[in-house]
Amino acid sequence: MRRNVCVTVALLVVNLLVPLPLSAKPLRWDGPLGESQVIARARTSFEARLATLGAEYAAERARSERSSALPQVSVSETTMKSTLTQLGMPAARQTYASLNVSLPLFSPQAWAATRAAGSSAFAARATAAMAVNQAVSEAVVAYDAAALARAVVGQRAIDLRDQRSHLAYTEERVRSGAEPRYLIARDEAALAQAEQSERDARADAVRAVHELEVLLNLDLASKPVLALNTPSPTFALNVAALERLAETQRPDVVAAERSVRAARQRVTAARDGFLPTIFATMQSYNGTSNPALGNAGAQIGVTATLPLFDGGSRGAAVRLAQLEYDRARIELARTKLRARADVLDASTDLKTARLNLDTANSELRSAKIDMRVTNLRARAGKGIELEVLDALATLAGARETVLRATARYDDALARLHAAVGDYAPR
């Protein structure tokens, strides 16, 4: 699809030019705002940054979990002065520093828990990527809505101009005695309606632009210049290929798959709770004492622990982990089905939007022809006033229909990209 290239280029530009993390202070933006810039801003929007923080939190938890399966090294110092003699013990002074090392030789439960935490952290990153994917999709749709609202304002300004021109023409005809005076009141009513429609469009455009600015963290006093994209005249959809692509790259599917893996590893960790654990420990001593007890020493030991009875807590942990694993598998199946449905729905919407756009353009061409014919009939004295007003209204409606059909096409294309996961960071 045409937009695939645009999206890829935009994401590359974002990776190279947009610093992370973005400042929380809204950015003042006056001037052209294109879709690639919207994508760049949306990838560092409020929702995207919150999701990224969640992924970082999961990554830190994984590192914390991993530490339990790694060697532990610590240094300690002991200083003691004893002047209380009892049971024949002399007064003494000791100052010792020691190095303590603990090395897990066999700890299957800790190792399995570490792998599970790593899979969970990967799933959290994928979930954050899906949040970015959704944030970009919402921003593109909001951009299309704001651009459409601005375009409607421009179109209704043209309609207003046409109504004023027609009123001026009617007034001239009335002054010359070619038309009755009551037609002026009818044209003035049509002009008032056009003015009201133009004011309503301006208010709608202000709201739409503000919604976009909030999504992109832009200063509400900004004056961005927006424009609807021109749809490609032709497109080809391979829905089956898009479904396969969604199952391999869509972040929520990837997250669900990693969640299943993490749940399976937690089952293993729970079962490993029935196995023994073996740790090697080493401790060295260096220091002085009075009376002299030696200046240095070391001890090495191996500790093996075999749990015998815990009241059923380990068995309950295994059952809970198994239930979580079953739930994760069900969630994965549902996520894959949802991804397929999103691709199918977006593909259908895109096809329908393409057909609607063709129909709207045909109606606009027909309305322009009718307007020219009606004007010729009116100037030749063969038409009536209502025909001109109807032709003006039809032409205005046809122009807006084309704008709305264009925005719908762009929205459908954006939703298809989001359904496949194209907006997610790689």
URKAUR-V276696 format. One record per backbone hydrogen bond with DSSP energy under -1.0 kcal/mol. CO is the residue of the C=O (numbers start at 1). NH is the residue of the N-H. E is the energy in kcal/mol with one decimal. If there is no record, write none. Layout:
# URKAUR-V276696
co->{CO/CO}
nh->{NH/NH}
e->{E/E}
This chain:
# URKAUR-V276696
co->{3/4/5/6/7/8/9/10/11/12/13/14/27/29/31/34/35/36/37/38/39/41/42/45/46/47/48/49/50/51/52/53/54/55/56/57/58/59/60/61/62/63/66/67/72/74/76/78/80/82/86/92/93/94/95/96/97/98/99/100/101/102/103/106/107/108/109/110/111/112/113/114/115/116/117/118/119/120/121/122/123/124/125/126/127/128/129/130/131/132/133/134/135/136/137/138/139/140/141/142/143/144/145/146/147/148/149/150/151/152/153/154/155/156/157/158/159/160/161/162/163/164/165/166/167/168/169/170/171/172/173/173/174/180/181/182/183/184/185/186/187/188/189/190/191/192/193/194/195/196/197/198/199/200/201/202/203/204/205/206/207/208/209/210/211/212/213/217/219/223/225/238/239/240/241/242/243/245/246/250/251/252/253/254/255/256/257/258/259/260/261/262/263/264/265/266/267/268/271/272/277/278/278/279/280/281/282/283/285/286/288/290/295/297/299/301/303/305/312/313/314/315/316/317/318/319/320/321/322/323/324/325/326/327/328/329/330/331/332/333/334/335/336/337/338/339/340/341/342/343/344/345/346/347/348/349/350/351/352/353/354/355/356/357/358/359/360/361/362/363/364/365/366/367/368/369/370/371/372/373/374/375/376/377/377/378/384/385/386/387/388/389/390/391/392/393/394/395/396/397/398/399/400/401/402/403/404/405/406/407/408/409/410/411/412/413/414/415/416/417/417/421}
nh->{7/8/9/10/11/12/13/14/15/16/17/18/219/223/225/38/39/40/41/42/43/44/45/49/50/51/52/53/54/55/56/57/58/59/60/61/62/63/64/65/66/67/69/70/102/100/98/96/94/92/89/82/290/80/288/78/286/76/284/74/282/72/280/278/111/112/113/114/115/116/117/118/119/120/121/122/123/124/125/126/127/128/129/130/131/132/133/134/135/136/137/138/139/140/141/142/143/144/145/146/147/148/149/150/151/152/153/154/155/156/157/158/159/160/161/162/163/164/165/166/167/168/169/170/171/172/173/174/175/176/178/179/177/183/184/186/187/188/189/190/191/192/193/194/195/196/197/198/199/200/201/202/203/204/205/206/207/208/209/210/211/212/213/214/215/216/218/27/222/31/33/242/243/244/245/246/247/249/250/254/255/256/257/258/259/260/261/262/263/264/265/266/267/268/269/270/271/272/274/275/305/105/106/303/103/301/101/299/297/97/95/93/287/285/283/281/279/277/316/317/318/319/320/321/322/323/324/325/326/327/328/329/330/331/332/333/334/335/336/337/338/339/340/341/342/343/344/345/346/347/348/349/350/351/352/353/354/355/356/357/358/359/360/361/362/363/364/365/366/367/368/369/370/371/372/373/374/375/376/377/378/379/380/382/383/381/388/389/390/391/392/393/394/395/396/397/398/399/400/401/402/403/404/405/406/407/408/409/410/411/412/413/414/415/416/417/418/419/420/421/422/424}
e->{-3.1/-2.5/-2.5/-2.4/-2.5/-2.1/-2.3/-2.3/-2.4/-1.7/-2.8/-2.1/-3.0/-1.0/-3.0/-1.9/-2.5/-1.9/-2.3/-2.8/-1.8/-1.4/-1.6/-2.6/-2.4/-2.3/-2.1/-2.2/-1.8/-1.9/-2.3/-2.3/-2.0/-2.1/-2.1/-2.1/-2.0/-2.1/-2.3/-2.4/-2.4/-1.3/-1.5/-1.3/-2.8/-3.1/-3.1/-2.9/-3.1/-2.1/-2.1/-3.2/-2.5/-2.9/-2.3/-3.5/-1.9/-2.3/-1.8/-2.5/-2.4/-2.8/-3.0/-2.4/-2.0/-2.5/-2.3/-2.0/-2.1/-2.3/-2.3/-2.1/-2.2/-2.3/-2.3/-2.0/-2.4/-2.2/-2.0/-2.2/-2.4/-2.2/-2.3/-2.0/-1.9/-2.0/-2.5/-2.5/-2.5/-2.6/-2.0/-2.7/-2.1/-2.6/-2.4/-2.5/-2.5/-2.5/-2.3/-2.5/-3.0/-2.7/-2.4/-2.4/-2.4/-2.8/-1.9/-2.0/-2.5/-2.9/-1.7/-1.6/-2.3/-2.4/-2.2/-2.4/-2.4/-2.3/-2.5/-2.6/-2.5/-2.5/-2.1/-2.5/-2.8/-2.0/-2.1/-2.6/-2.4/-1.6/-2.3/-1.0/-1.3/-1.2/-1.8/-1.4/-2.4/-2.6/-1.9/-2.0/-2.4/-2.4/-2.1/-2.0/-2.4/-2.2/-2.4/-2.1/-2.1/-2.6/-2.2/-1.9/-2.1/-2.5/-2.3/-2.1/-2.0/-2.4/-2.4/-2.1/-2.2/-1.8/-2.5/-2.2/-1.9/-2.0/-3.1/-2.1/-2.3/-1.5/-2.7/-2.1/-2.3/-2.0/-2.3/-2.4/-1.8/-2.5/-1.7/-2.0/-2.9/-2.0/-2.3/-2.3/-2.2/-1.9/-1.9/-2.7/-2.5/-2.4/-2.2/-1.9/-1.8/-1.8/-2.3/-2.5/-2.3/-2.3/-1.8/-1.7/-2.9/-2.3/-2.1/-3.3/-3.4/-2.8/-2.7/-2.5/-1.9/-3.1/-2.8/-2.1/-2.5/-3.5/-2.4/-3.2/-2.7/-2.1/-2.0/-2.1/-2.0/-2.1/-2.6/-2.3/-2.3/-2.3/-2.2/-2.1/-2.4/-2.3/-2.3/-2.0/-2.0/-2.4/-2.1/-2.1/-2.3/-2.5/-2.4/-2.0/-2.5/-2.4/-2.2/-2.4/-2.6/-2.1/-2.6/-2.9/-2.6/-2.4/-2.4/-2.7/-2.3/-2.4/-2.6/-2.8/-2.3/-2.1/-2.9/-2.3/-2.0/-2.5/-2.7/-2.4/-2.0/-2.5/-2.2/-2.3/-2.3/-2.6/-2.3/-2.0/-2.6/-2.2/-2.1/-2.5/-2.7/-2.3/-2.1/-2.5/-2.7/-2.5/-1.6/-2.9/-1.2/-1.1/-1.1/-2.1/-2.7/-2.3/-2.5/-2.4/-2.6/-2.5/-2.5/-2.5/-2.4/-2.2/-2.0/-2.1/-1.9/-1.8/-2.7/-2.5/-2.3/-2.3/-2.4/-2.1/-2.3/-2.5/-2.6/-2.3/-2.3/-2.5/-1.8/-2.1/-2.3/-2.5/-1.8/-1.6/-2.6/-1.0}
